[in-house]
């Protein structure tokens, strides 16, 4: 996803799933393929290295699981915690979230 309106519509219309380090908003799209959006604010970590590493983990996991997904917009919004998110925990939660998305039926009633 590249446009701000895509992010807003995914948050407003989409389903929300909460995990310990992020929230996943998902909404069916009409582009024919899965699209990805990521938001990692400075509240998660003041260090850009950590924020970029989290985004790389999300992109890598999305790339490996994208063929299993329907035409869906996935927006990952990381939330601030007291400690820096553990990369292994984030990876496990991402795999779980993509498996949940792959098992859901697309909503055609928009």
N, C-alpha and C positions, 0 to 999 in steps of 0.2 A: 504494500500500500504506500502510496506516495503523497496523496492529497490529504489535507486536514479534514475535509468532509468525510473521507473514508474512515478515518479514525473515529470521528464523532458519531457517525451512523452505526459503526460497529459497537461502540460503547452504549449507545441509546437503544438500539434494536436487538443487540445480541444477547446471548446467554453468558452468564458470568460464573466462573468456577474459581474458588479461592484455594490457593496453596500457601505453604508457609512463607515463601519468599516472593511470590508474584500472584497476580490475578490474571486469568485468561478470559478474554472476551471473544466470543466466536459468533459469527453471523454468516448465513449463506450468501453467496455472491452470484453474479450472472456473467462472470468472465470466463468460466469454464475450468478454472484451476484454483488451487489454494494460493492465498496471498498472506504475507507476513508483515506485522507491524510490531515494533519494540519501543518501549519507553523506559529508560533508566535515568532517574533524576540524580542530582547531586546529593539528595538526602540519603540515597542508598550508600554512596561512598563519595567522598570528596576527591578521591583519586581517579583520574580518567582511565588509568590502566585497568583498574578493577571494573569500572563501568563498561569499558570496551571488551574486556574478557567475557563478561556476562552476555553481551550482545553476540559475540562470536560463538559462544556455546549454544545460544538459541538458534542462530542461523545454521550452524552445523547440524543440530538435531532436526531442524525443519527440513533441511536439504535431504537428509537420509529418510525422513518419514513422509515427505510431500506426496509421493506417488500413491500412498495409502489413503490420502484424504480426498474428500469430495471437493466441490467448488465452495470453499469456505474462506472467510477472512478471519485470521487469527491475530489478535492484538494482545501482546504480553506487556503488562505494566508491573514493574518491580516495585515493591514497597520497602520503605525504610524500616530497618530493624536496628537493634542495639549493636549487633555484631555484623561484620562483613559476611555476606552469604557464602556458604561452603559450596564450592563448585561441583563437588560430587553430588551433594543433595539437590542442587539446582538441576543437574543432568538427570537424576532419577525422577524428579518431579516433572521435568519436561517430557520424558519418555512416557510417564503415566498420563500426562495431559493429552499427548498426541494419540495414545491408544484409546482414550475416552472419546476424542473427536472422531477417530476412524470408525468407532462402533456406533456412533449416533447417526440416525437417518436425517437427511437434509430436510429442512422445513420449507415446504412449498407454499405455505399460506401467507406470504408477505403481502 
